[in-house]
Amino acid sequence: MAKFKYVAMDSKGRETEGMVEAENQAGALDIIKEKGFFPTRVEELGAKRRAAATGAEPGAKKGLGGRELRIPGLGGRVRPKQLTIFTRQLATLIDAGLPLLRGLNILLKQERNVALRRAIGQMAEGVEGGNTFAEALSHQPKIFNKLFVNMVRAGEVGGVLHLVLDRLAEYMEKAQRIKNKVRSAMVYPAVVIVVAVVVVSVLFVFIIPNFQRIFKDLLGEQGLPALTRGVLAVSETLKNHGLYVIVGIIGVVILFRLVGMTRGGRYVYDWIKLRSPIFGQLVTKVNISRFSRTLGTLMSSGVPVLQALTIVRDTVGNEVLGRAIMKVHDSIKEGDTMARPLEAAGIFPGMVVSMIDVGEETGALPQMLVKIADTYDDEVDSAVEAITSIIEPVLIIFLALIVGTIVISMFMPLIAIIGKLGQ
């Protein structure tokens, strides 16, 4: 009999640790579940020492005894669509009555993506060696995030793995659809801005210097209007010091990215995103939809609310919202409700807070969260259409101001020259 150390959550969401004796990890998991705990980590004591004694690297291929599975030199990447297809197919195979290991081997043979095929092979070996499916998934962090792993773990505990995999596939499909809509809305302004930068750069570097020579010969620099002198100064800077300007822009971008890597910097950037005049409402709706769907999906799959909130905080992708979620976590831990700290955060609209409050009172919070997510998915669609319709005239006006300023600055001296020649 081997000894296993475990970390688990009790029925109230509190974390507890302990040790059990069992023949293998699967037996240890059964014992922990019989105690009424929800296991989050199970490791065989002495596994690392045995690995060192035999010369095997911890985290080697077999993945036994809680050791990590590694994928050295992982080639390629797994796109969300490929991961969704894998999840949906595995759910179908398990629902049809096939054992998990056989389902993984079937998908392994037909998978074409190098990274995903290698991961499936390693997961199949881990399951065959005695690991749970959730344990095998947790050793592939580059492909399967905490949300995926914890939902699968809840599905295994409840014996409804195929239902959880179906929910995961549906969740990923809807999340990807929202992401694609937002990206589509950004394509048009990005293309227009790039074209505008190229056109204006050509004007400043190649066209305007020719006018500068004409103005200098006929009027002299003192006779030029202030607007014209400003445009000519910009043109001269770009022509003679263009490389320094590009390096400076790249340096500013790198600086912003480095600041964004800090927790304080991320918070400031995310706050600006939520409060920006045009895109703020869209970013807020996307984040509310992601929060509601993720939390609702986790809770409906059997994940304890405190653990679910921790996972949502790590996967929501917004530091402002993440801090609000942690306040909710602490509030529930102290026996309070979820609605009060959400309202105090100032991010969630009153309707969302009221629906969550009703869901807590009626005991149907997971279903209410999914309804909120569906509602805000429609809101995101409307927001994307509205922004698309607003951006087009805004960009036209912006470009007209830039080009108009350049044209006027060049015509003002020409009018003076024509008047001088007429005299």
C-alpha positions, 0 to 999 in steps of 0.5 A, spaced: 500 500 500 502 506 498 501 513 501 498 519 498 498 526 500 491 530 498 489 537 497 481 537 497 475 542 498 469 540 503 462 541 502 463 548 504 468 550 499 474 550 505 480 547 503 483 541 507 489 537 506 491 529 509 493 523 507 490 516 505 493 509 503 491 506 497 494 501 492 494 506 486 492 513 485 485 511 483 484 508 489 486 514 493 481 518 489 475 513 491 477 514 498 477 521 498 471 522 495 468 517 500 470 522 505 465 527 502 471 531 499 472 534 492 480 532 491 484 538 487 491 534 488 493 527 489 500 526 490 504 519 492 509 520 497 516 518 495 514 518 488 520 524 486 525 520 490 524 513 486 524 517 480 531 520 482 533 513 484 531 510 478 534 516 474 527 518 471 526 525 470 520 527 474 514 529 470 517 523 465 512 520 460 508 515 464 505 521 469 505 516 475 504 518 482 502 525 481 508 526 476 508 532 471 507 530 464 512 534 459 511 535 452 519 537 450 519 541 444 512 541 443 511 543 435 505 548 433 499 550 437 492 548 438 487 553 435 480 554 439 476 550 434 481 544 434 480 544 441 472 544 441 472 539 436 476 534 440 472 536 446 465 535 442 468 528 439 470 525 446 464 527 449 460 523 444 464 517 444 463 517 452 456 518 451 456 512 446 459 508 452 466 507 450 471 507 456 475 514 456 482 510 454 479 507 448 476 514 446 482 517 447 486 512 443 481 513 437 481 520 437 489 520 437 489 516 431 485 521 427 488 527 430 492 531 425 495 537 429 501 535 432 501 539 438 494 536 440 496 529 438 502 529 442 498 531 448 492 526 447 498 521 447 501 523 453 494 523 456 492 516 454 498 514 457 497 518 464 490 515 464 492 508 463 498 509 468 492 510 473 491 518 473 484 521 473 483 524 466 483 531 470 490 529 472 492 528 465 489 534 463 493 538 468 499 536 465 498 539 459 497 547 461 499 550 454 493 546 451 488 545 457 487 551 462 484 551 469 477 552 467 477 545 463 481 541 468 476 543 474 470 542 470 473 535 467 474 534 475 467 535 477 464 531 471 469 525 473 466 526 481 459 526 479 459 521 474 457 526 468 463 527 464 460 527 457 455 532 460 461 536 462 465 535 456 458 537 452 458 544 456 465 545 455 464 545 448 458 549 448 462 554 452 468 554 447 464 555 441 460 561 444 466 564 447 470 564 440 464 567 437 464 573 441 471 574 440 471 573 432 465 578 432 469 583 436 475 582 432 471 583 426 469 590 428 476 592 429 479 590 422 476 595 418 479 601 423 485 597 423 486 597 416 484 604 415 489 607 420 494 603 417 493 606 410 492 613 413 499 612 416 502 610 409 499 615 405 500 621 410 508 618 411 508 619 403 506 626 403 510 628 409 517 625 406 516 625 398 511 631 397 511 636 402 519 637 401 518 639 394 513 645 396 518 647 401 524 648 396 519 653 392 516 656 398 523 658 400 525 661 393 519 665 392 517 667 399 523 665 404 521 662 411 519 668 414 513 669 409 510 663 411 504 662 415 505 659 422 501 653 420 505 652 414 511 652 418 509 647 423 507 642 417 514 643 414 517 642 420 514 635 421 516 633 414 523 635 415 523 631 422 520 625 418 525 625 412 531 627 416 530 623 422 525 618 420 529 612 423 529 615 430 522 617 430 520 609 428 525 607 434 522 612 439 515 609 437 517 602 438 521 604 445 514 607 447 510 601 445 515 596 449 515 601 455 507 600 455 508 593 454 513 592 460 508 597 464 502 592 462 506 586 465 506 589 472 499 588 476 498 596 477 499 597 470 494 592 468 489 595 473 490 602 470 490 599 462 484 595 464 480 601 467 482 605 461 479 600 457 472 599 461 472 607 461 474 609 454 468 613 450 467 608 444 469 601 446 468 601 454 461 599 453 463 593 448 469 591 453 464 591 459 459 587 456 464 582 453 467 581 460 460 581 464 458 575 459 465 571 460 464 572 467 457 570 467 458 564 462 464 561 466 462 562 473 455 559 471 458 553 467 463 551 473 457 551 478 452 547 474 458 542 473 459 541 480 465 545 482 464 549 489 462 556 488 469 558 492 473 554 487 469 556 481 470 564 483 478 563 484 478 559 477 474 565 474 478 570 477 484 567 473 481 566 466 477 573 466 483 577 463 481 583 466 485 586 473 479 590 475 474 585 474 479 580 477 479 584 484 472 585 484 471 577 483 476 576 489 471 581 493 466 576 492 470 570 494 471 573 500 464 576 501 462 568 500 467 566 505 465 570 510 457 568 509 455 574 505 451 574 498 455 575 492 450 581 489 453 586 494 460 586 493 458 586 485 454 592 486 459 595 490 465 594 484 461 599 480 462 595 474 456 590 473 449 594 471 443 594 476 440 588 472 445 583 472 446 584 480 438 584 481 438 577 477 444 574 481 441 576 487 434 573 485 438 567 483 441 566 490 435 567 493 431 561 489 437 557 489 438 557 481 444 561 481 448 557 475 442 557 471 441 565 472 448 566 470 448 562 464 441 567 462 445 573 463 451 571 459 446 569 453 443 576 454 449 579 454 452 575 448 446 579 444 448 585 447 455 584 445 452 583 438 448 590 438 454 593 441 459 591 435 454 593 430 453 600 433 461 601 434 462 599 426 457 604 424 460 610 429 467 608 427 466 609 419 464 617 420 469 618 425 475 615 421 472 619 415 472 626 419 479 624 422 482 623 416 479 629 413 482 633 418 489 631 417 489 631 410 485 638 410 490 641 414 496 639 410 492 641 404 490 648 407 497 649 409 500 648 402 495 652 399 496 658 404 503 660 401 501 658 394 495 664 394 501 669 397 505 667 391 500 668 386 498 675 389 505 677 389 506 675 382 500 679 380 503 685 383 
